[in-house]
Amino acid sequence: MAKLSQIGGSDAGDKPPRGVYILPNLFTTASLFAAFYSIIQATIGNFENASIAIIVAAILDTLDGRVARLTNTASDFGKEYDSLVDLISFGLAPALIMFEWGLGAIGKSGWLVAFLYVATTALRLARFNTQASLSKRYFQGLPCPAAAVLLAAGIWTAHAYGLSGGVYQGLAVTVMVLLSFAMVSSVPYRSFKDFDLKHRVPFVFILGVVMAFVLISFDPPVVLMTAFLAFALSGPVNWILLRRQGVSPFKPAADSPDTLNDAKFGDRVSEPSD
């Protein structure tokens, strides 16, 4: 009987604790709210607010990872919740905004391209969730938050400068298709997770941060679109350079003790985005 009681006590102790961590999941929920708000704004034709909301969702998505890591509050619940929110915030919401903005006017091909974008976002998330080998230095494929911010900044720019018509609709279709394939590709994109903010940095780095804020404030939509377009193009450049050097950018997961979600920017420990 003593043995049975010991076994029963051991099984009880192996059960995972109930409940969820509040703080990191509040940021994830806020990201979901921003995505829902962006969809609502797009349906009433307010594309500037819709675009800004997607960018806010990407920022919150980065913060939830940092908070979970700093407070040691990563969990399996957070991992699944984060992944679901990513699909909505960086897959469904940008596609619906693009459809409302101009893809709907070009007929069947418009909503098919929007669906392609959503599907490839989901496939990217699923690939990461089942992926055994990750690199701390590189993302495999374009992170979906980066793709979403690029689309949002593009719409914001078009709205701000009154760009519309068949030419811009065709450009939007082309960009969405390219981003869709970039997300599910094996092209390496720098993750910047090897950049340690805890150590000292040169003074010029702080000056660069200040200048970045000044530059963004000068013309937010154009600057953001240019920055994320450059990041999207950096993947193929990295691939060519690394291939010439004979370097494999993706190493076993052992090189990274933090199992972050490499499918997106700033993912938290044990939590998957895209």
C-alpha positions, -999 to 999 in steps of 0.1 A, spaced: 0 0 0 29 23 8 43 17 -27 9 25 -42 7 57 -23 42 67 -33 33 61 -70 1 80 -66 20 109 -50 46 109 -78 19 110 -105 2 139 -88 35 157 -87 41 152 -124 9 170 -134 15 204 -149 4 234 -128 -30 248 -137 -36 284 -148 -18 306 -173 7 335 -170 -11 368 -172 16 393 -182 29 379 -215 -5 367 -226 -19 403 -221 5 415 -248 -6 386 -270 -42 395 -265 -35 432 -272 -19 421 -305 -51 402 -313 -72 432 -304 -50 454 -327 -55 429 -356 -93 428 -350 -94 466 -349 -75 468 -382 -100 445 -399 -129 467 -386 -112 498 -398 -105 483 -433 -142 474 -437 -152 510 -432 -125 523 -455 -101 538 -429 -69 522 -443 -45 544 -424 -58 533 -390 -60 497 -403 -23 498 -414 -11 514 -381 -30 488 -361 -11 460 -379 22 477 -371 11 480 -335 3 443 -334 38 435 -346 53 457 -319 32 439 -292 42 406 -307 78 415 -301 71 427 -266 53 395 -255 84 375 -262 107 399 -243 84 399 -213 80 362 -212 118 358 -213 126 384 -187 99 372 -163 105 334 -170 68 330 -177 69 309 -209 43 281 -212 28 256 -236 -5 276 -234 13 307 -244 30 289 -272 -3 278 -288 -21 310 -281 7 330 -296 7 309 -327 -30 313 -332 -29 351 -327 0 353 -352 -21 337 -379 -48 362 -374 -26 393 -369 -1 386 -396 -20 364 -420 -57 370 -420 -58 407 -411 -33 419 -437 -49 398 -464 -84 412 -456 -70 447 -455 -54 443 -489 -86 428 -503 -107 457 -490 -81 482 -503 -79 470 -539 -77 433 -545 -115 429 -544 -118 452 -574 -98 428 -597 -122 399 -593 -115 363 -585 -77 365 -588 -78 392 -560 -93 370 -533 -73 340 -545 -41 359 -539 -53 370 -505 -60 334 -497 -26 324 -508 -11 348 -484 -31 335 -455 -24 299 -464 14 304 -466 13 322 -433 -4 292 -417 21 268 -434 50 288 -421 37 286 -386 30 248 -389 65 243 -404 82 259 -374 60 241 -349 72 208 -363 107 219 -371 136 201 -354 165 222 -364 167 260 -359 194 286 -361 198 314 -336 213 337 -361 188 333 -390 151 328 -397 142 302 -423 121 322 -447 107 357 -443 91 362 -408 54 368 -412 53 399 -390 79 415 -413 57 406 -443 26 420 -426 43 453 -417 56 457 -452 21 453 -466 6 476 -440 33 503 -446 26 499 -484 -11 505 -479 -4 534 -455 18 550 -481 -7 545 -509 -34 560 -488 -13 590 -477 -2 598 -513 -35 590 -530 -20 561 -550 -47 540 -566 -57 523 -599 -49 492 -619 -11 497 -618 -10 498 -580 -34 469 -577 -12 448 -600 18 458 -579 0 448 -548 -8 414 -562 28 408 -573 42 419 -539 17 396 -520 26 366 -542 63 372 -537 59 376 -499 38 345 -497 66 324 -513 93 342 -493 76 331 -460 76 294 -469 110 295 -486 144 284 -471 160 317 -477 179 329 -446 169 361 -429 189 376 -400 170 372 -367 192 397 -347 186 374 -317 224 372 -313 224 409 -306 228 411 -268 212 442 -253 226 435 -218 261 444 -227 276 478 -233 274 493 -268 294 522 -284 280 556 -279 274 560 -316 249 532 -314 226 553 -292 230 582 -316 220 558 -344 188 549 -325 179 586 -320 185 592 -357 163 563 -366 134 577 -346 139 611 -363 139 595 -397 107 575 -390 90 606 -377 99 625 -409 76 602 -431 65 571 -411 48 551 -439 75 556 -465 104 550 -441 88 519 -427 80 505 -461 115 512 -473 131 496 -442 110 464 -444 114 462 -482 151 463 -476 148 435 -450 127 414 -474 153 418 -501 182 410 -477 172 374 -476 181 365 -512 213 386 -508 222 366 -477 215 334 -495 238 343 -524 266 354 -502 264 324 -479 262 300 -508 294 315 -523 311 311 -490 299 275 -486 283 283 -453 251 266 -441 231 292 -423 208 267 -404 226 249 -376 211 224 -351 189 237 -324 217 230 -299 234 262 -309 205 281 -294 195 275 -258 165 297 -261 138 279 -281 122 310 -296 98 311 -324 121 318 -354 91 324 -376 86 359 -365 103 389 -349 110 387 -312 92 355 -303 94 344 -268 109 313 -252 89 282 -260 65 302 -280 61 298 -318 49 332 -349 56 332 -374 
